Amino acid sequence: MIRLEFKPRDLWIGVYWSRSWSGLFRQRFINVWICLLPTLPIHIRHAKRLSEDESKAALAKCSAPPPTPAGKPREEDEDG
């Protein structure tokens, strides 16, 4: 999807991009803004549907280990 946006707070010239993903919809997004004139960026958004394996791998990278009760060390912290 390509669209022209009006953003009065964006007084810059250049290119900016961001990557994100949605676990709910199993999609990866790449957003690119190209600003040739201040306040008028061209926004390009690309969405790629992830396979189930890619989705699980992305979720595993973002997931933190579950919390442990106070005072109890995690298994990897114990000497053994």
One Martini backbone bead per residue (centre of mass of N, CA, C, O) as a GRO file, in nm:
protein
   80
    1MET     BB    1   0.097   0.037   0.023
    2ILE     BB    2   0.030   0.370  -0.100
    3ARG     BB    3   0.077   0.700   0.060
    4LEU     BB    4  -0.019   1.024   0.129
    5GLU     BB    5   0.093   1.242   0.386
    6PHE     BB    6   0.002   1.461   0.664
    7LYS     BB    7   0.275   1.597   0.880
    8PRO     BB    8   0.344   1.872   1.068
    9ARG     BB    9   0.576   1.738   1.265
   10ASP     BB   10   0.739   1.661   0.988
   11LEU     BB   11   1.056   1.830   0.950
   12TRP     BB   12   1.173   1.641   0.698
   13ILE     BB   13   1.441   1.483   0.502
   14GLY     BB   14   1.390   1.148   0.380
   15VAL     BB   15   1.442   0.822   0.536
   16TYR     BB   16   1.211   0.588   0.696
   17TRP     BB   17   1.206   0.286   0.907
   18SER     BB   18   1.002  -0.008   0.994
   19ARG     BB   19   0.961  -0.301   1.203
   20SER     BB   20   0.697  -0.551   1.229
   21TRP     BB   21   0.460  -0.760   1.419
   22SER     BB   22   0.181  -1.001   1.409
   23GLY     BB   23   0.066  -1.263   1.593
   24LEU     BB   24  -0.236  -1.272   1.530
   25PHE     BB   25  -0.187  -1.250   1.193
   26ARG     BB   26   0.088  -1.344   1.090
   27GLN     BB   27   0.265  -1.064   1.040
   28ARG     BB   28   0.487  -0.867   0.845
   29PHE     BB   29   0.616  -0.532   0.873
   30ILE     BB   30   0.693  -0.264   0.636
   31ASN     BB   31   0.793   0.073   0.689
   32VAL     BB   32   0.801   0.356   0.457
   33TRP     BB   33   0.942   0.688   0.457
   34ILE     BB   34   0.921   0.950   0.210
   35CYS     BB   35   1.081   1.280   0.226
   36LEU     BB   36   1.088   1.556   0.000
   37LEU     BB   37   0.874   1.712   0.172
   38PRO     BB   38   0.786   1.874   0.421
   39THR     BB   39   0.499   1.705   0.567
   40LEU     BB   40   0.515   1.486   0.290
   41PRO     BB   41   0.489   1.173   0.317
   42ILE     BB   42   0.566   0.861   0.185
   43HIS     BB   43   0.377   0.563   0.238
   44ILE     BB   44   0.511   0.234   0.277
   45ARG     BB   45   0.339  -0.088   0.292
   46HIS     BB   46   0.444  -0.416   0.399
   47ALA     BB   47   0.297  -0.744   0.390
   48LYS     BB   48   0.378  -1.062   0.550
   49ARG     BB   49   0.305  -1.383   0.558
   50LEU     BB   50   0.341  -1.621   0.799
   51SER     BB   51   0.440  -1.896   0.894
   52GLU     BB   52   0.421  -2.098   1.158
   53ASP     BB   53   0.729  -2.116   1.207
   54GLU     BB   54   0.793  -1.812   1.189
   55SER     BB   55   0.600  -1.728   1.417
   56LYS     BB   56   0.733  -1.894   1.646
   57ALA     BB   57   1.016  -1.766   1.621
   58ALA     BB   58   0.931  -1.472   1.676
   59LEU     BB   59   0.804  -1.529   1.955
   60ALA     BB   60   1.060  -1.647   2.092
   61LYS     BB   61   1.232  -1.383   2.070
   62CYS     BB   62   1.013  -1.201   2.246
   63SER     BB   63   1.013  -1.386   2.480
   64ALA     BB   64   0.996  -1.415   2.812
   65PRO     BB   65   1.053  -1.542   3.090
   66PRO     BB   66   0.905  -1.658   3.344
   67PRO     BB   67   0.820  -1.584   3.639
   68THR     BB   68   0.937  -1.586   3.971
   69PRO     BB   69   0.944  -1.628   4.277
   70ALA     BB   70   1.042  -1.481   4.542
   71GLY     BB   71   1.372  -1.614   4.614
   72LYS     BB   72   1.367  -1.791   4.355
   73PRO     BB   73   1.562  -1.949   4.153
   74ARG     BB   74   1.652  -2.019   3.863
   75GLU     BB   75   1.764  -2.294   3.704
   76GLU     BB   76   2.018  -2.146   3.564
   77ASP     BB   77   2.124  -2.029   3.856
   78GLU     BB   78   2.190  -2.299   3.945
   79ASP     BB   79   2.392  -2.520   4.090
   80GLY     BB   80   2.473  -2.859   3.932
   0.00000   0.00000   0.00000
